[in-house]
Amino acid sequence: MLPLAGRFRFARSWVVVSVAVWGGKLDEKGDGVRITVIGGGVVGLSAALRLAQREHQVTVLSADPLTDTTTTVAGGLIYPRHAEPAARVALWTEASVAEFHRLAEVPDTGVRFRLGLVLRRVERPVPPWADAVGGMTRDTSVSAPYVDALRFTAPLVNTGRYVAWLDAELRRAGVHIERRTVRALSDVADDTDLVVNAAGLDAGRLAGDDTVRPARGQVVHVVDPGLTEWIVDEDDFSYVLPHGQHVVCGGTEEFGEYSLEPDPGTTKDILRRCATLLSGIEESEVLRVKVGLRPHRDEIRLDREGDVIHCYGLGGVGVTLSWGCADEVADLAGR
Ligand SMILES: Cc1cc2nc3c(=O)[nH]c(=O)nc-3n(C[C@H](O)[C@H](O)[C@H](O)COP(=O)(O)OP(=O)(O)OC[C@H]3O[C@@H](n4cnc5c(N)ncnc54)[C@H](O)[C@@H]3O)c2cc1C
């Protein structure tokens, strides 16, 4: 049996030969290439949709139900906080914001644009991605402990609804979605020409990269009392993100913690902190408490290694960067 990389290389050369023999039937975008995306979170699903739109034959493998990934815990604010590499993050943000503008016009996506405020306790320059969201203003008239605030309109994604929409859209595009845990990249080698490793927290293990670790996050959903704006304390990691039916109150970021059990003390602390951002929110009825493990890596990995495209380590910005990364995955696949 050929080693993994060798088998993939063979598969790709088959496509090249086929282009030559069949002329117009297969084009340079790689029509007919079988691609397996490992991961049914926002990163894998967005990449899968882009790949299907470029007429690849796409299968998504997800260890968890699509309704039960870290993605469905996310507050859904498009806000690339502390993500690296900065220059690529700014470009990915720009591409994602453009796509979310389009999706905000499509029914049932769960995507809306809302005005909001990022409060900051420490003086910092306007972030490099400011142009990507556009229309950002800086307000220095805030009171202590804050030194300034950024006000801008950002996409706010109801991730539960959004994943349901992505699922339906993928099926409409002919993508096969399967519940399956992949133990090693070589597990899928026989059935596919190209692999996209978008397995979130497990992607590092699959790639032989030990730099991916969890950044545990807990959020509390309360009844939305009719809020029109979102608000974030960038330094305290507190946020109030209204979605119409519910408000996502957050949050926490605990590196190296794997527990998915909600912690009652943390729930209380989140509501206390959110009440300092928005007085009265602590009186809204608690609907549920959710925990997710962000797949943290000091720098996001998006590259191609033989016939494996790695796209992981998106930490707290997976929704934010999803479309920019998906476009790049599709470009790498079409090479
Ligand atoms: C509390 C909280 C709030 C957040 N808020 C925001 C926010 O406001 N904005 C934002 O942009 N981001 C936010 N995030 C971050 C965001 O949720 C993540 O960046 C994003 O979910 C990462 O997506 P992913 O597809 O890489 O991983 P995941 O969503 O974790 O999906 C990983 C997928 O891979 C599958 N998988 C794993 N291992 C295997 C395997 N071996 N075989 C097969 N399948 C496998 C899983 O089953 C799953 O389908 C938040 C996260 C948390 C926890």
The ligand as an SDF file (V2000), in Angstrom:
LIG
                    3D

 53 58  0  0  0  0  0  0  0  0999 V2000
  -18.3120   30.5600   24.7420 C   0  0  0  0  0  0  0  0  0  0  0  0
  -17.8140   30.7730   23.3400 C   0  0  0  0  0  0  0  0  0  0  0  0
  -18.1250   31.9700   22.6780 C   0  0  0  0  0  0  0  0  0  0  0  0
  -17.6520   32.1900   21.3890 C   0  0  0  0  0  0  0  0  0  0  0  0
  -18.0340   33.3380   20.7310 N   0  0  0  0  0  0  0  0  0  0  0  0
  -17.5660   33.5670   19.4740 C   0  0  0  0  0  0  0  0  0  0  0  0
  -17.9500   34.7410   18.7690 C   0  0  0  0  0  0  0  0  0  0  0  0
  -18.7260   35.5830   19.2660 O   0  0  0  0  0  0  0  0  0  0  0  0
  -17.4390   34.9340   17.5080 N   0  0  0  0  0  0  0  0  0  0  0  0
  -16.5820   34.0260   16.9350 C   0  0  0  0  0  0  0  0  0  0  0  0
  -16.1500   34.2590   15.8090 O   0  0  0  0  0  0  0  0  0  0  0  0
  -16.2450   32.8880   17.5730 N   0  0  0  0  0  0  0  0  0  0  0  0
  -16.6900   32.6480   18.8270 C   0  0  0  0  0  0  0  0  0  0  0  0
  -16.3140   31.5000   19.5040 N   0  0  0  0  0  0  0  0  0  0  0  0
  -15.3090   30.6330   18.8830 C   0  0  0  0  0  0  0  0  0  0  0  0
  -15.9130   29.6760   17.9000 C   0  0  0  0  0  0  0  0  0  0  0  0
  -16.9380   28.9350   18.4960 O   0  0  0  0  0  0  0  0  0  0  0  0
  -14.8090   28.7440   17.3930 C   0  0  0  0  0  0  0  0  0  0  0  0
  -13.7500   29.5190   16.8640 O   0  0  0  0  0  0  0  0  0  0  0  0
  -15.3410   27.8340   16.3010 C   0  0  0  0  0  0  0  0  0  0  0  0
  -16.4260   27.0950   16.7730 O   0  0  0  0  0  0  0  0  0  0  0  0
  -14.2640   26.9190   15.7790 C   0  0  0  0  0  0  0  0  0  0  0  0
  -14.8610   26.2000   14.7440 O   0  0  0  0  0  0  0  0  0  0  0  0
  -14.2610   24.8150   14.2430 P   0  0  0  0  0  0  0  0  0  0  0  0
  -15.1060   24.4100   13.0950 O   0  0  0  0  0  0  0  0  0  0  0  0
  -12.7990   24.9540   14.0630 O   0  0  0  0  0  0  0  0  0  0  0  0
  -14.4370   23.8410   15.4940 O   0  0  0  0  0  0  0  0  0  0  0  0
  -15.7120   23.1590   16.1500 P   0  0  0  0  0  0  0  0  0  0  0  0
  -16.9020   24.0220   16.1150 O   0  0  0  0  0  0  0  0  0  0  0  0
  -15.2240   22.6760   17.4800 O   0  0  0  0  0  0  0  0  0  0  0  0
  -15.9900   21.9050   15.2380 O   0  0  0  0  0  0  0  0  0  0  0  0
  -15.0640   20.8370   15.1700 C   0  0  0  0  0  0  0  0  0  0  0  0
  -15.6980   19.7490   14.3510 C   0  0  0  0  0  0  0  0  0  0  0  0
  -14.7540   18.7300   14.1390 O   0  0  0  0  0  0  0  0  0  0  0  0
  -15.3340   17.4970   14.4940 C   0  0  0  0  0  0  0  0  0  0  0  0
  -14.2690   16.5880   14.8980 N   0  0  0  0  0  0  0  0  0  0  0  0
  -13.3570   16.7510   15.8740 C   0  0  0  0  0  0  0  0  0  0  0  0
  -12.5230   15.7030   15.8990 N   0  0  0  0  0  0  0  0  0  0  0  0
  -12.9270   14.8830   14.9120 C   0  0  0  0  0  0  0  0  0  0  0  0
  -12.4710   13.6390   14.4490 C   0  0  0  0  0  0  0  0  0  0  0  0
  -11.3980   13.0420   14.9740 N   0  0  0  0  0  0  0  0  0  0  0  0
  -13.1200   13.0440   13.4320 N   0  0  0  0  0  0  0  0  0  0  0  0
  -14.2010   13.6450   12.8630 C   0  0  0  0  0  0  0  0  0  0  0  0
  -14.6700   14.8290   13.2670 N   0  0  0  0  0  0  0  0  0  0  0  0
  -14.0290   15.4330   14.2750 C   0  0  0  0  0  0  0  0  0  0  0  0
  -16.2990   17.8330   15.6060 C   0  0  0  0  0  0  0  0  0  0  0  0
  -17.2340   16.7780   15.7870 O   0  0  0  0  0  0  0  0  0  0  0  0
  -16.8940   19.0850   15.0260 C   0  0  0  0  0  0  0  0  0  0  0  0
  -17.8550   18.7390   14.0580 O   0  0  0  0  0  0  0  0  0  0  0  0
  -16.8180   31.2290   20.7680 C   0  0  0  0  0  0  0  0  0  0  0  0
  -16.5290   30.0270   21.4300 C   0  0  0  0  0  0  0  0  0  0  0  0
  -17.0250   29.7930   22.6950 C   0  0  0  0  0  0  0  0  0  0  0  0
  -16.7050   28.5090   23.3830 C   0  0  0  0  0  0  0  0  0  0  0  0
  1  2  1  0
  2  3  1  0
  2 52  2  0
  3  4  2  0
  4  5  1  0
  4 50  1  0
  5  6  2  0
  6  7  1  0
  6 13  1  0
  7  8  2  0
  7  9  1  0
  9 10  1  0
 10 11  2  0
 10 12  1  0
 12 13  2  0
 13 14  1  0
 14 15  1  0
 14 50  1  0
 15 16  1  0
 16 17  1  0
 16 18  1  0
 18 19  1  0
 18 20  1  0
 20 21  1  0
 20 22  1  0
 22 23  1  0
 23 24  1  0
 24 25  2  0
 24 26  1  0
 24 27  1  0
 27 28  1  0
 28 29  2  0
 28 30  1  0
 28 31  1  0
 31 32  1  0
 32 33  1  0
 33 34  1  0
 33 48  1  0
 34 35  1  0
 35 36  1  0
 35 46  1  0
 36 37  1  0
 36 45  1  0
 37 38  2  0
 38 39  1  0
 39 40  1  0
 39 45  2  0
 40 41  1  0
 40 42  2  0
 42 43  1  0
 43 44  2  0
 44 45  1  0
 46 47  1  0
 46 48  1  0
 48 49  1  0
 50 51  2  0
 51 52  1  0
 52 53  1  0
M  END
$$$$
